[in-house]
Amino acid sequence: SVSTAWHSNDDDVYRAPPIDRSILPTAPRAAREPNIDRSRLPKSPPYTAFLGNLPYDVTEESIKDFFRGLNISAVRLPREPTNPERLKGFGYAEFEDIDSLFQALSLNEE
């Protein structure tokens, strides 16, 4: 038979497994290596990064300024078809080399 009552016996109390603290990060995210799998990056141009969750008033110049120091070659910010003044909230940045793309991807959540 199955009992639905709580037991007061300590032997029956569920205990969570111990936490392996050796796998927990010990440094702030900014101080750690970026978690980017280089094998998934393109081997030849175009080196394009998706830019998500952008404010609707972002400009190409502000994107280029954010990636200052990287070899950025183009920025595309799609607009709403029904309202060409309004951006869709995402875009793409194209980089001239794979190292610039890698550095840009390491800025995720910045």
CNS distance restraints for C-alpha pairs under 8 A (distance, minus, plus):
assign (resid   7 and name CA) (resid  12 and name CA) 6.66 0.50 0.50
assign (resid   7 and name CA) (resid  13 and name CA) 7.63 0.50 0.50
assign (resid   8 and name CA) (resid  12 and name CA) 7.66 0.50 0.50
assign (resid   8 and name CA) (resid  13 and name CA) 7.84 0.50 0.50
assign (resid   9 and name CA) (resid  13 and name CA) 7.11 0.50 0.50
assign (resid  20 and name CA) (resid  24 and name CA) 7.56 0.50 0.50
assign (resid  27 and name CA) (resid  31 and name CA) 6.09 0.50 0.50
assign (resid  27 and name CA) (resid  32 and name CA) 6.48 0.50 0.50
assign (resid  28 and name CA) (resid  32 and name CA) 6.73 0.50 0.50
assign (resid  34 and name CA) (resid 106 and name CA) 5.27 0.50 0.50
assign (resid  35 and name CA) (resid 106 and name CA) 7.63 0.50 0.50
assign (resid  36 and name CA) (resid 102 and name CA) 7.79 0.50 0.50
assign (resid  36 and name CA) (resid 105 and name CA) 7.59 0.50 0.50
assign (resid  36 and name CA) (resid 106 and name CA) 7.29 0.50 0.50
assign (resid  37 and name CA) (resid  41 and name CA) 7.33 0.50 0.50
assign (resid  38 and name CA) (resid 102 and name CA) 7.87 0.50 0.50
assign (resid  41 and name CA) (resid  98 and name CA) 7.88 0.50 0.50
assign (resid  42 and name CA) (resid  46 and name CA) 7.78 0.50 0.50
assign (resid  42 and name CA) (resid  47 and name CA) 6.59 0.50 0.50
assign (resid  42 and name CA) (resid  98 and name CA) 7.77 0.50 0.50
assign (resid  43 and name CA) (resid  98 and name CA) 7.89 0.50 0.50
assign (resid  45 and name CA) (resid  96 and name CA) 7.55 0.50 0.50
assign (resid  45 and name CA) (resid  97 and name CA) 7.56 0.50 0.50
assign (resid  46 and name CA) (resid  94 and name CA) 6.68 0.50 0.50
assign (resid  46 and name CA) (resid  95 and name CA) 7.28 0.50 0.50
assign (resid  46 and name CA) (resid  96 and name CA) 7.64 0.50 0.50
assign (resid  47 and name CA) (resid  94 and name CA) 5.53 0.50 0.50
assign (resid  47 and name CA) (resid  95 and name CA) 5.24 0.50 0.50
assign (resid  47 and name CA) (resid  96 and name CA) 6.75 0.50 0.50
assign (resid  47 and name CA) (resid  97 and name CA) 6.66 0.50 0.50
assign (resid  47 and name CA) (resid  98 and name CA) 6.35 0.50 0.50
assign (resid  47 and name CA) (resid 101 and name CA) 6.19 0.50 0.50
assign (resid  48 and name CA) (resid  92 and name CA) 6.49 0.50 0.50
assign (resid  48 and name CA) (resid  93 and name CA) 5.58 0.50 0.50
assign (resid  48 and name CA) (resid  94 and name CA) 4.28 0.50 0.50
assign (resid  48 and name CA) (resid  95 and name CA) 6.23 0.50 0.50
assign (resid  48 and name CA) (resid 101 and name CA) 7.10 0.50 0.50
assign (resid  49 and name CA) (resid  92 and name CA) 5.60 0.50 0.50
assign (resid  49 and name CA) (resid  93 and name CA) 5.29 0.50 0.50
assign (resid  49 and name CA) (resid  94 and name CA) 6.38 0.50 0.50
assign (resid  49 and name CA) (resid 101 and name CA) 6.92 0.50 0.50
assign (resid  49 and name CA) (resid 104 and name CA) 7.70 0.50 0.50
assign (resid  49 and name CA) (resid 105 and name CA) 7.19 0.50 0.50
assign (resid  50 and name CA) (resid  90 and name CA) 7.52 0.50 0.50
assign (resid  50 and name CA) (resid  91 and name CA) 6.08 0.50 0.50
assign (resid  50 and name CA) (resid  92 and name CA) 4.72 0.50 0.50
assign (resid  50 and name CA) (resid  93 and name CA) 6.69 0.50 0.50
assign (resid  51 and name CA) (resid  90 and name CA) 5.45 0.50 0.50
assign (resid  51 and name CA) (resid  91 and name CA) 4.94 0.50 0.50
assign (resid  51 and name CA) (resid  92 and name CA) 5.45 0.50 0.50
assign (resid  51 and name CA) (resid  93 and name CA) 7.13 0.50 0.50
assign (resid  52 and name CA) (resid  89 and name CA) 6.75 0.50 0.50
assign (resid  52 and name CA) (resid  90 and name CA) 4.52 0.50 0.50
assign (resid  52 and name CA) (resid  91 and name CA) 6.57 0.50 0.50
assign (resid  53 and name CA) (resid  89 and name CA) 5.65 0.50 0.50
assign (resid  53 and name CA) (resid  90 and name CA) 5.84 0.50 0.50
assign (resid  54 and name CA) (resid  58 and name CA) 6.83 0.50 0.50
assign (resid  54 and name CA) (resid  89 and name CA) 4.69 0.50 0.50
assign (resid  54 and name CA) (resid  90 and name CA) 5.36 0.50 0.50
assign (resid  54 and name CA) (resid  91 and name CA) 7.70 0.50 0.50
assign (resid  55 and name CA) (resid  89 and name CA) 5.89 0.50 0.50
assign (resid  56 and name CA) (resid  86 and name CA) 6.57 0.50 0.50
assign (resid  56 and name CA) (resid  87 and name CA) 5.33 0.50 0.50
assign (resid  56 and name CA) (resid  88 and name CA) 6.99 0.50 0.50
assign (resid  56 and name CA) (resid  89 and name CA) 5.58 0.50 0.50
assign (resid  57 and name CA) (resid  86 and name CA) 7.99 0.50 0.50
assign (resid  57 and name CA) (resid  87 and name CA) 7.42 0.50 0.50
assign (resid  58 and name CA) (resid  62 and name CA) 6.51 0.50 0.50
assign (resid  58 and name CA) (resid  63 and name CA) 7.46 0.50 0.50
assign (resid  59 and name CA) (resid  63 and name CA) 6.46 0.50 0.50
assign (resid  60 and name CA) (resid  64 and name CA) 6.23 0.50 0.50
assign (resid  60 and name CA) (resid  75 and name CA) 6.08 0.50 0.50
assign (resid  60 and name CA) (resid  76 and name CA) 7.62 0.50 0.50
assign (resid  60 and name CA) (resid  77 and name CA) 7.49 0.50 0.50
assign (resid  61 and name CA) (resid  65 and name CA) 6.02 0.50 0.50
assign (resid  62 and name CA) (resid  66 and name CA) 6.09 0.50 0.50
assign (resid  63 and name CA) (resid  67 and name CA) 6.42 0.50 0.50
assign (resid  63 and name CA) (resid  75 and name CA) 7.51 0.50 0.50
assign (resid  64 and name CA) (resid  68 and name CA) 6.04 0.50 0.50
assign (resid  64 and name CA) (resid  72 and name CA) 7.05 0.50 0.50
assign (resid  64 and name CA) (resid  75 and name CA) 7.75 0.50 0.50
assign (resid  67 and name CA) (resid  72 and name CA) 7.32 0.50 0.50
assign (resid  67 and name CA) (resid 104 and name CA) 6.92 0.50 0.50
assign (resid  70 and name CA) (resid  95 and name CA) 7.74 0.50 0.50
assign (resid  70 and name CA) (resid 100 and name CA) 5.29 0.50 0.50
assign (resid  70 and name CA) (resid 103 and name CA) 7.75 0.50 0.50
assign (resid  70 and name CA) (resid 104 and name CA) 7.68 0.50 0.50
assign (resid  71 and name CA) (resid  95 and name CA) 5.64 0.50 0.50
assign (resid  71 and name CA) (resid  96 and name CA) 5.50 0.50 0.50
assign (resid  71 and name CA) (resid  97 and name CA) 6.96 0.50 0.50
assign (resid  71 and name CA) (resid 100 and name CA) 5.89 0.50 0.50
assign (resid  72 and name CA) (resid  93 and name CA) 7.03 0.50 0.50
assign (resid  72 and name CA) (resid  94 and name CA) 5.90 0.50 0.50
assign (resid  72 and name CA) (resid  95 and name CA) 4.29 0.50 0.50
assign (resid  72 and name CA) (resid  96 and name CA) 6.01 0.50 0.50
assign (resid  72 and name CA) (resid 100 and name CA) 7.53 0.50 0.50
assign (resid  73 and name CA) (resid  93 and name CA) 7.72 0.50 0.50
assign (resid  73 and name CA) (resid  94 and name CA) 5.60 0.50 0.50
assign (resid  73 and name CA) (resid  95 and name CA) 5.26 0.50 0.50
assign (resid  73 and name CA) (resid  96 and name CA) 5.85 0.50 0.50
assign (resid  74 and name CA) (resid  93 and name CA) 5.87 0.50 0.50
assign (resid  74 and name CA) (resid  94 and name CA) 5.06 0.50 0.50
assign (resid  74 and name CA) (resid  95 and name CA) 7.09 0.50 0.50
assign (resid  75 and name CA) (resid  91 and name CA) 7.35 0.50 0.50
assign (resid  75 and name CA) (resid  92 and name CA) 5.75 0.50 0.50
assign (resid  75 and name CA) (resid  93 and name CA) 4.57 0.50 0.50
assign (resid  75 and name CA) (resid  94 and name CA) 6.28 0.50 0.50
assign (resid  76 and name CA) (resid  91 and name CA) 5.50 0.50 0.50
assign (resid  76 and name CA) (resid  92 and name CA) 5.12 0.50 0.50
assign (resid  76 and name CA) (resid  93 and name CA) 6.49 0.50 0.50
assign (resid  77 and name CA) (resid  87 and name CA) 6.70 0.50 0.50
assign (resid  77 and name CA) (resid  88 and name CA) 7.58 0.50 0.50
assign (resid  77 and name CA) (resid  90 and name CA) 6.57 0.50 0.50
assign (resid  77 and name CA) (resid  91 and name CA) 4.46 0.50 0.50
assign (resid  77 and name CA) (resid  92 and name CA) 6.62 0.50 0.50
assign (resid  78 and name CA) (resid  87 and name CA) 5.95 0.50 0.50
assign (resid  78 and name CA) (resid  88 and name CA) 5.87 0.50 0.50
assign (resid  78 and name CA) (resid  90 and name CA) 7.14 0.50 0.50
assign (resid  78 and name CA) (resid  91 and name CA) 6.25 0.50 0.50
assign (resid  79 and name CA) (resid  83 and name CA) 7.40 0.50 0.50
assign (resid  79 and name CA) (resid  84 and name CA) 5.50 0.50 0.50
assign (resid  79 and name CA) (resid  85 and name CA) 6.99 0.50 0.50
assign (resid  79 and name CA) (resid  86 and name CA) 5.69 0.50 0.50
assign (resid  79 and name CA) (resid  87 and name CA) 4.19 0.50 0.50
assign (resid  79 and name CA) (resid  88 and name CA) 5.24 0.50 0.50
assign (resid  80 and name CA) (resid  84 and name CA) 5.44 0.50 0.50
assign (resid  80 and name CA) (resid  85 and name CA) 7.53 0.50 0.50
assign (resid  80 and name CA) (resid  86 and name CA) 5.79 0.50 0.50
assign (resid  80 and name CA) (resid  87 and name CA) 5.90 0.50 0.50
assign (resid  80 and name CA) (resid  88 and name CA) 5.70 0.50 0.50
assign (resid  94 and name CA) (resid 101 and name CA) 7.90 0.50 0.50
assign (resid  95 and name CA) (resid 100 and name CA) 6.17 0.50 0.50
assign (resid  95 and name CA) (resid 101 and name CA) 5.88 0.50 0.50
assign (resid  96 and name CA) (resid 100 and name CA) 7.17 0.50 0.50
assign (resid  97 and name CA) (resid 101 and name CA) 6.62 0.50 0.50
assign (resid  98 and name CA) (resid 102 and name CA) 6.15 0.50 0.50
assign (resid  99 and name CA) (resid 103 and name CA) 6.18 0.50 0.50
assign (resid 100 and name CA) (resid 104 and name CA) 6.06 0.50 0.50
assign (resid 101 and name CA) (resid 105 and name CA) 6.14 0.50 0.50
assign (resid 102 and name CA) (resid 106 and name CA) 6.28 0.50 0.50
assign (resid 103 and name CA) (resid 107 and name CA) 6.76 0.50 0.50
assign (resid 104 and name CA) (resid 108 and name CA) 7.52 0.50 0.50
